[in-house]
Amino acid sequence: MTSRFFALIPCAGTGSRSGAPMPKQYRCLAGRELLYFTLAAFDACPELTQTLVVISADDTYFDAQRFAPLRFDARRCGGASRQASVRNGLDALIEMGAAADDWVLVHDAARPGITPELIRSLTSALANDDVGGIMALPVADTLKRVDAEQGDRIARTESRNGLWQAQTPQMFRIGMLRDAIARAERDGHDLTDEASAIEWLGHAPRLVQGSLRNFKVTYPEDFALAEAILTQGM
């Protein structure tokens, strides 16, 4: 049986660092909510069986009608952390009929610069991989280590050789990712992304070249940059 592809969009965060008066995924950019552009990229990939958006139980901003006619489902099963939201979302996908051997592409709601081409570059690169992998970019900037005792004073310069900046989507088998998150939680490991959970199992995820446009909107000044990118691409 051929494995299917599912997308999972954790969307239960508050985006406190963004300075927006609402969760950043609902901030309007280029005439649409930020989340719309994220969902539109996955909607444009008919090879995906389903896209699931995970929102918090008390989310008062989400309105499915504003994202019509995009193809997706939404579940109010968001947790207190991204890790919990992803775990709950994986459980929901299984309930919806996904199998353990199917692929899931976990993507940040606040990366509206994702494109169908980037999604397909990831799925084509990893469809036959034993582990899976993530979108990422080689680190281009010089890295400085700060001395914790001196605040903003540089302690030393770190080599950037072999360092990559993780992006999303991050693509793994649903069953493997569920097991990895469960194992990390039992061991008290604080996950920063899905790949770190897979690494915790002893696997080595593959890196697939991403794009600068696929950055994560985090700070107030990021909205203007995202809008410029989205407007140019329209």
PyMOL commands that set and color helices and strands:
alter all, ss='L'
color gray80, all
select helices_A, chain A and resi 16-18+24-26+34-43+64-67+82-95+116-126+148-150+174-186+194-200+212-214+222-233
alter helices_A, ss='H'
color red, helices_A
select strands_A, chain A and resi 5-10+28-29+32-33+48-54+73-75+103-106+132-138+143-146+154-158+164-173+206-209
alter strands_A, ss='S'
color yellow, strands_A
deselect
rebuild
show_as cartoon
